[in-house]
Amino acid sequence: MKTFLSLLVLAVALLPVSESRAQSFGAPPGWNYFGPGWGGWMAWGGGYGFGEWHQYQSISPLMGKVEIRADVDYDAKIDFGDKQLGKEAKFNPYGLMVGSGELTKLLLTAQPNGDRNVTVGEPRVTMPFHILVASLEVRGVNLGDKRGRFKSFEQEVATCGRLLVWLDHNRKYLLLDSADPARRKVEWPFSSSVPPERVFVEGVMPTHPGGAFVVTLELDDSKRTWLSKFFYSEPAIWDRQLITVHPKGVTPKPWKDNTPVWASRAVAVP
């Protein structure tokens, strides 16, 4: 039995390796492991595999970068000050507060990881753009439910109000409408398009207590087919922005606390 296993290991070690699988991604040099990746099974991470050295391309195993940025500190700029607030202003109620009839810009980043395209060996077209899809989605969230679900779509609209997402600030090209089940998600397949760098959200109907909107930007290899979906598909990467609609959109924002941290009494207490 031991002789048979030794011969089997030797036979596997001598098997030829295609050049595409000889380029590994996403980890420091080491032994190959079974696992899905753009290089295929047993091509995830660099190292000695099947008797030859594999060149890794990137220290990041993710398929790309996805980010939504908004003016969550309400200073009329989307800059480092917003980023400093971290995920709290993005993931927690109230999130980004938009007045009814007010528009505000969201900056979008959905960038595939270019480092995962092979750059060693003979030049080949191995870019995965034919399977990559970026999508933007809006939906209402029930803050009183563990999974954010409502009993019905009508209840969601009554609680969350209405939010529109436009491609332009002139409101000519409507992308999403939270109150229309057929216009809650839009996709950009990289094989034929790319997602925009920014969109504009408009508050229409105010959000009631217990509700909120979540806008999600996602990058996924959802155009895979057949067994490729099962064996090679990777987890999608995403970012989201929680949004609530207030009755008025006034500058400065009335819900932003501008009271002083320290104050002195003007009149002495008797």
C-alpha positions in Angstrom: 0.0 0.0 0.0 2.8 2.4 0.9 4.5 1.7 -2.4 1.3 2.4 -4.3 0.8 5.7 -2.5 4.4 6.7 -3.2 4.0 6.0 -6.9 0.7 7.9 -6.9 2.4 11.0 -5.3 5.3 10.8 -7.8 2.9 10.5 -10.8 1.0 13.6 -9.6 4.2 15.5 -9.1 5.2 14.8 -12.7 2.0 15.9 -14.3 2.3 18.8 -16.7 0.9 22.2 -15.5 -0.7 24.6 -17.9 0.9 28.1 -17.9 -2.4 29.7 -16.8 -2.5 27.6 -13.6 1.2 28.2 -13.0 0.5 31.8 -12.1 -0.9 31.9 -8.5 -2.5 34.8 -6.8 -3.4 36.3 -3.4 -0.9 34.9 -0.9 2.8 34.9 0.1 5.0 32.2 -1.3 4.2 28.8 0.1 2.5 25.5 -0.8 -0.6 25.5 -2.9 -3.9 24.7 -1.3 -7.2 23.4 -2.6 -9.5 26.5 -2.9 -11.4 28.6 -5.4 -9.7 31.5 -7.1 -9.4 33.2 -10.4 -6.5 30.9 -11.2 -8.6 27.8 -10.6 -8.4 25.1 -8.0 -4.9 24.5 -6.6 -3.8 27.8 -7.9 -4.6 30.0 -4.9 -1.5 31.4 -3.3 2.1 31.3 -4.5 4.5 28.5 -3.7 5.9 25.2 -4.8 3.2 23.3 -6.6 3.6 20.2 -8.7 7.3 20.5 -8.6 7.7 24.1 -9.9 7.8 27.6 -8.4 4.7 29.7 -8.7 4.9 33.5 -9.0 2.2 35.2 -7.0 0.8 38.5 -8.2 -0.9 40.2 -5.3 -1.1 40.2 -1.6 -4.8 40.8 -1.7 -7.1 37.8 -2.3 -10.1 40.1 -3.0 -11.5 40.5 -6.5 -11.4 44.3 -6.2 -12.3 47.4 -4.2 -15.8 48.6 -3.5 -16.7 51.8 -1.6 -19.5 54.3 -1.2 -18.6 57.8 0.1 -21.0 60.5 1.2 -21.0 63.8 3.0 -21.8 62.2 6.4 -20.4 65.1 8.4 -22.5 67.7 6.4 -19.7 70.1 5.6 -20.6 70.3 1.9 -17.5 68.3 1.0 -16.8 64.6 0.6 -13.3 64.3 2.0 -11.1 62.8 4.7 -13.4 64.2 7.4 -16.2 61.9 6.3 -13.8 58.9 6.1 -12.6 59.6 9.7 -16.1 58.9 11.0 -15.6 55.3 9.9 -18.4 52.8 9.3 -20.6 54.2 12.1 -22.1 57.0 9.9 -22.6 54.5 7.1 -23.9 51.4 8.9 -25.9 52.8 11.9 -29.2 54.8 12.0 -29.8 57.4 10.9 -26.9 57.1 8.5 -26.9 59.9 5.9 -29.8 62.2 6.5 -31.4 63.7 3.4 -34.3 66.2 3.4 -37.4 65.7 1.4 -36.8 67.4 -2.0 -33.1 67.5 -1.4 -30.4 65.8 -3.5 -26.9 64.7 -2.3 -24.0 63.0 -4.1 -22.7 59.6 -3.4 -19.2 58.7 -4.7 -18.9 55.2 -6.0 -15.8 53.0 -6.3 -16.1 49.5 -7.9 -12.6 48.7 -9.1 -11.5 45.1 -10.1 -8.1 44.0 -8.7 -5.8 44.5 -11.6 -2.9 42.8 -9.7 -4.7 39.5 -10.2 -4.2 39.7 -13.9 -1.2 37.6 -14.9 1.9 39.6 -15.7 4.5 36.9 -16.0 5.0 34.4 -18.7 3.7 34.8 -22.2 1.2 37.7 -22.5 -2.4 36.3 -22.6 -5.9 37.7 -22.3 -6.9 36.4 -18.9 -8.9 39.4 -17.6 -12.1 38.2 -15.8 -14.2 41.1 -17.1 -16.5 38.8 -18.9 -17.8 37.5 -15.5 -17.6 40.6 -13.3 -20.7 42.6 -12.6 -21.1 45.8 -10.5 -24.6 46.5 -9.1 -26.3 49.3 -7.1 -29.4 48.4 -5.1 -31.8 50.3 -2.8 -34.2 48.8 -0.3 -36.0 49.6 2.9 -34.9 48.2 6.2 -37.0 47.3 9.2 -34.9 48.3 12.2 -37.1 46.2 14.5 -36.5 42.9 12.6 -33.3 40.8 12.9 -33.0 40.6 9.1 -34.5 44.0 8.4 -37.5 42.5 6.7 -41.1 43.9 6.4 -44.2 41.8 6.3 -45.1 43.4 2.9 -43.8 45.8 0.4 -46.6 48.2 1.2 -45.5 48.3 4.8 -41.9 49.0 3.8 -43.0 52.0 1.7 -45.3 53.3 4.5 -42.4 53.1 7.0 -39.3 54.0 5.0 -40.8 56.6 2.7 -39.4 57.0 -0.8 -35.9 57.5 -2.1 -34.7 58.1 -5.7 -31.3 57.6 -7.2 -30.3 59.6 -10.2 -27.3 59.4 -12.5 -27.1 63.2 -12.8 -28.0 66.2 -10.5 -30.3 67.5 -13.2 -32.6 64.5 -12.6 -32.8 63.4 -16.2 -31.7 59.7 -15.9 -33.4 57.8 -13.1 -31.5 54.7 -11.9 -33.4 53.5 -8.9 -36.8 54.1 -7.2 -37.3 52.6 -3.8 -41.1 52.6 -4.2 -41.0 50.7 -7.5 -40.3 46.9 -7.2 -39.0 46.9 -10.8 -36.5 49.7 -10.2 -34.7 48.7 -7.1 -31.5 47.4 -8.6 -29.3 48.3 -11.6 -26.3 46.3 -12.9 -23.2 47.2 -15.0 -21.6 44.1 -16.5 -17.9 44.9 -17.1 -18.1 43.1 -20.5 -20.1 46.0 -21.8 -20.0 48.9 -19.4 -18.5 50.3 -16.2 -20.3 51.7 -13.1 -20.5 55.5 -12.8 -18.2 57.4 -10.5 -21.1 59.1 -8.7 -24.8 59.1 -8.3 -27.3 61.4 -6.6 -29.9 60.4 -4.1 -33.1 62.4 -3.6 -35.4 62.2 -0.6 -39.0 62.2 -1.7 -41.2 60.9 1.2 -39.9 61.2 4.9 -38.8 58.1 6.8 -40.8 57.1 9.9 -39.3 55.8 13.1 -38.3 52.1 12.8 -37.3 52.4 9.1 -34.3 53.3 7.0 -32.9 52.9 3.5 -29.8 51.0 2.6 -28.0 51.6 -0.7 -25.6 48.8 -1.5 -22.8 48.8 -4.1 -21.5 45.3 -5.0 -18.9 43.7 -7.2 -19.5 40.0 -8.0 -18.5 37.3 -10.5 -22.2 36.5 -11.1 -21.8 35.9 -14.8 -20.3 32.5 -14.2 -22.1 29.5 -15.7 -22.6 25.8 -15.0 -20.1 24.1 -12.8 -17.9 27.2 -12.8 -20.4 28.8 -10.4 -20.0 25.9 -7.9 -16.3 25.3 -8.1 -14.8 28.7 -8.8 -17.2 31.4 -7.7 -15.9 33.8 -5.0 -17.7 35.8 -2.3 -19.0 39.2 -3.5 -17.5 42.3 -2.0 -19.7 45.2 -1.2 -20.2 48.5 0.7 -23.4 50.2 1.9 -24.7 53.5 3.0 -27.7 53.8 5.4 -30.0 56.7 4.5 -33.0 58.3 6.2 -35.3 61.0 4.7 -36.3 63.9 6.9 -39.2 66.3 6.2 -36.9 69.3 5.3 -33.6 69.8 3.7 -32.1 72.9 5.2 -28.5 74.1 5.4 -27.1 74.1 8.1 -28.7 70.8 9.0 -31.1 71.3 11.9 -30.3 67.8 13.2 -26.6 68.4 13.5 -25.7 69.3 17.0 -23.9 72.7 17.0 -24.3 73.5 20.7 -21.0 74.4 22.5 -19.1 71.8 24.4 -18.4 74.4 27.2 -20.5 77.3 28.3 -20.6 79.9 31.1 -23.7 81.2 32.8 -24.6 84.8 31.8 -26.4 85.5 35.0 -25.2 84.4 38.5 -27.4 81.8 40.2 -28.8 83.3 43.5 
